[in-house]
Amino acid sequence: MYTAVIPLPILDPAIRMMMDAVHRFEGTVNQVLGDGIMALFGAPIAHEDHAPRQSNVDLVSLPQGEHLSLQRMSPLLTEGHKVPSMG
């Protein structure tokens, strides 16, 4: 079971994946905030399509995040642990 302090090896791949997606669509990562990031689109370089760029990051990140989650859960599932539910 994980404690309230999540080890860096668990968070690091997710943060890197999000940052890579932001950079792919020419956004700027302003800061890392715990288990998330703050990204800017249209600054410092203005793009007329800054909103769709951000939406594309979401569309790319969602399946990649699910894949990372399944990778983390696989060892627990094979050991017979229950999958935690969200919400």
Buried (B, 14 or more C-beta within 10 A) or exposed (E): EEEEEEEEEEBEBBBEBBBBBBEEBEBBBEEEEEEEBEBBBBEEEEBEEBEEBBEBBEEBBEEBBEEBEEEEEEEEEEEEEEEEEEE
